[in-house]
Amino acid sequence: MSRGLLIYSLKARSFNAALLPEIVAALGDVISRDIEEIGSTGTILQYAKENQCEWIGVAGGDGTVESVAAVVVGTQIPLGIIAAGTFNNFARSLDLPLDPIEACKIIVGGNVRSVDVGFANGRPFFECLGSGLDAELYPVTEEIKSGRLSLILDFLRRAYWFRRQIFSLTLDRPVCDALVHVGNNESRHLVRALARNRTPSILLSALMITVSNGPFFGMNFAVAPHERMDDGLLTVSVFSRYSKLQLWWHFASIAFGRHEYRPKSIAFRVASLRLAGPSKLPVHLDGTPVEDLWPVDMECKRAVLRVFRKPVQ
């Protein structure tokens, strides 16, 4: 196999210095660098070129994997993914091994298949874009996870005061054609309105909306369990008639990749859409809050990322 560049993160939960020699040995002709040494991920392609590396591998959690993937998008350089984080949504979405050595075998096997990438106002996302309640709480949640327990009260305050929002969706096709799911508990009036809407536009009230490129995000939340990363479509999930307590229960029920449960949600499948509304709302991309990303124009770009994957059976 040709020479490759391995980017790794020692901060990843399932990665440690003792594992690195095993991974390097399994990959063969590879140059390995800690992502902290590389500095800006924007220099990775230049570093690979200078060292005559024809592929790039990344060992770490979703944050590390996706930061490197964002650099490789749109190039002909294949990406090898060695899952070493807590939830590993990217690897799970592509049915890649979660064992590092088994993941190395996939890379050495050399089978490359292209996958889709979502874009929001020109910025790539691989798992999910969220707007509304989850985006409002994400920054505080990350601070709490890092040990700032004093912010728990702030988390509860934000959750309590957040109100249902009006979202304006403009789809790339008629609403009735994009509609793939309506919860059993939705009103008959709304069901009829959606089924008869031949226009691409609709206003909906909801606590939050997610737009998924893959089936999982966050704590392996199976928010779009039937989503594939190679079909050219995004899944838009509208959490419409939930109370906050019901929404917490919903996400608890689908955490860690468990079965789909969405009794009050609405889902559309589209290749592109615009998300707007009367109020500017918080937005996250793959769990990272992004400032000034409203309104949001999204599209699914087909086959713009080349990844080492299992052969098609």
N, C-alpha and C positions, 0 to 999 in steps of 0.2 A: 504494500500500500504506500502511496505517496506520503511525503512529510506533512504533518499537521501542526497546528498551534493549539495548545490546550490552555484555556483561561479557567482558573479555579478560584474559589473563595473559601478561605479558612474559617470564615464566619458562618458558613452554612451549617445547619444543625447536624446533618448526617455526614459531614466531611471532617477529616482531621489529617494532620501531617503524616501519620503512619499509613494512611490509605493511599496517599499520593504515589509512592513508588510502585504499588500494585497496579494502579491505573495506568501509569506511564509504561510499565512493562507490558500490559495488556494491549496498549495502543500501538506499540512499536516505535517507529520513527516520528517522534513528537517533541516539540519544544514546549515546556510548561512554564507558565508565568502566573503569579498571583495577580488578581485584578487590581489589588492595591498598588502593585508595582507598575502596572500599565498606566495608571492614572486615568485620563479621559478615555472612555470607550471609543471615542472618535479616532484614536490613533491605532486601533487594533488592525484595521485593514492594511495600513501602511507597514506596521510591524510584521504582519504575515507576508506581505510582498517582499520586504527586505530580507526575510529569512527563508524565502522560497517555499512557503507553506501553501498547499493547495486546498486545505480544508481547515475549519476552525471547530474545535470542541469546547464545550463549556460545562464545568462541574460546579454546581451550586444550587441555591434555591431559585424560586421563580423570578425573584427580582434580578438576580445575576443573569440567569438564562435569558430573560426578556431584554435586558439592557444590551447583551451581546447580539441577540437576534435582531434587534432594531438596527444595528450597524450592518448586518449581513443582508437585510431585506433589499431586494432589487438587484442583487449581484448574482453571479454564477457560482459563488463559493458555498459549498455544502456546510451545514451546521450539524455537529454531533452533540446530543444532549445527554448529560450524565446527571440524573436527578439526585440531589444531595440536600434538599431542603426539608421543610416541615410538611408541606402539603403537595408540592410538585404537580401543580395543576397542568402545566404545559405538557410534561411527560405523560401524565395520565390521559390527557385529551388525545394524544397521538398513539396511545397504547404502547408506549415504550417501557422497557424493564425499569423497575425501581431499584434493582440491585446494580451498583456501579459497575461491577465486572461484566455482568450480562449486558449492560448498556454499551460497554466498550466493544463487545462482540458484534453488536449491531453496527457500530461505526466501522469496524474492521471489515465487516461483510460487504461494505461499499454500496449497498442499495440506497439510492437517493430518490425521494419522491417530493414533489412540490406541494406546499400547503398555502392556504389563504391567510391574509392578514387584514384585520379591520383598521380603518383610518378614520380619525375624528379631527376635523379641521386640519388635515395633513399630518397628524401625529399617529403613529402606529399603536395598535393595541392587539393583544394576542388572546386574552381571556374574555374580558368583559368591560364595557363602559357602564357606569351607573350614575344616575342622577336622582336627587331627592333625599330621602331619609338616610340611606346607607352612606352617601357621599358626605352628608352633613356630619355623620358620626365617625367616619373613618379616621380623620386626624387625631381625635381624642382617643380612639381605640388603640392606635399605634403607640401613643404616648403612655397609655396605661400598660400595654404589653411590655414596654421598655422599663417599667418599674415605677412610674409616676402614679401611684395609687391615689394620690390626693385629687386626681382629676375624675375620679368615679362620680363625684357629685355633679361635676360639669357635664359628664356624659348623660346622667339621668335628667339633668335640667334641659339639655338640648333635645333629648328624646321626648320629654314631656311637652315641650312647647312647639315642637315641629308639627305643622298642620298639613293636611292633604293639599296637593298643589294641582294647578291646571297645566296640563302638558298639551302642546300642539304638535301633532305628528303629520308630516308630509312624506308619504311613501312613494316608491318608484313605480307603483302599480295601484289599481283600485283596491280600496280597503277590503272589499268582499273577496278579492282574489288572494290577498296577502294573509287573510285570517286563517290560522291553523288550530286555534284552541280558544274556547270560551268556557270558563268555569261553570259548573252546574248551578252554582248559587247566584249567577248574574241575573239581573232582571230581564224579563221577557222583552221589555221595550228595547233595552240595549242590544240584546241578541238580534232582534229584528232589524234595528238600525244598522248594525255592523254588516249583517248579511245582505242588506239592500244598498249599501253605500258603494256606488260605482265611481266615486271620486277618490283621489289619492290622499285626501286630507281628513283629519278628525281631531276633535278636542276631547280629552279624557281627564277625569279627576283621579288622582292616585297618590299614594304615599311615596312611591318610587317607581322608576323604570330602569330596566337593564337591557343592554344590547350586547348579545353574546356572539363571539367568533368561535368559541369552544364550549363544551358542556359544563365546565367547572370554573369557579372562581372562589377566592377567599378560602374558607375552611372546607375545601372540596365541596362547596355548595353545588349541587346538581341543578342549577337554575335553568339550564337548557339541555336536558339529558340526551336529546336526540340530535343535538347540533354536531355537525362534522366540520372539520377544518379544511375540507377540500371540495366543497360543493358550491362555492361562490355565493353563499347566502348568510345573512345574519339573522338571529332570532331576537325579536323585540318582545320582552315580557313586561306587561303592565300590571302592577299590583294595585288593583282598583278598589275593591270593596273590603279590604282588610282593615280591621282595627289594628292598633300597634301591637297589642298582645297576640292577636292572631298571626301577624306578620312575624313576630319573634318565634312563635311556635312553628310556623311554616319553615323558616330557615333552620331551626333546630332539627326538623324532621328530614331535611335534605342534606344536612351536613355530612361530611366524610363519605360522599359519594353514594348516599343511600337513595332509595327509590324516589321517583318524582311524586310530589304532592303539591298540587296547586289548585285547590277547589274554587278560588275566587279570582284567578288571574286570567288575563287575555294575552294571547301570543300571536305575533305576525312573523312571516318569513319574507325578507326582502334583500335585495342586493345593495340598496342605498336608501337613505332617508335623511330628513331634517328634523331635529328636535328643538322646539322653542316653547315659548309661553309668555304670559304677561309679566312674570317675575323672573329675574336672573337667579338661577339655581346652582348649587354646588355640583360639581362633576368629578368623578374619579376615572382614571384609566388603569385597569388591572390593579386596583386598590391604592393607586397613588393619586392624591388630590391634585387637580390641575386648576390653576387660577385663570380667569378670563377665557373660559372655553364655552361661551354661551352667546347666541344659539350654536348648536352643534350640527355640522354637516358630516354624515358618516357614509362610508362605502366599504364594501368588501372587495379587495383586490385579489384576483384569482392567481394562484400559483406563483407568488412573488418571493417565497422563501423556500429554499431547497434544504431538506432535512434528511439525515440518515434514518431510515425506518425499516421495519420488517418488510420483506417482500409480500406482495399481494398474493393471497392464497387462491 
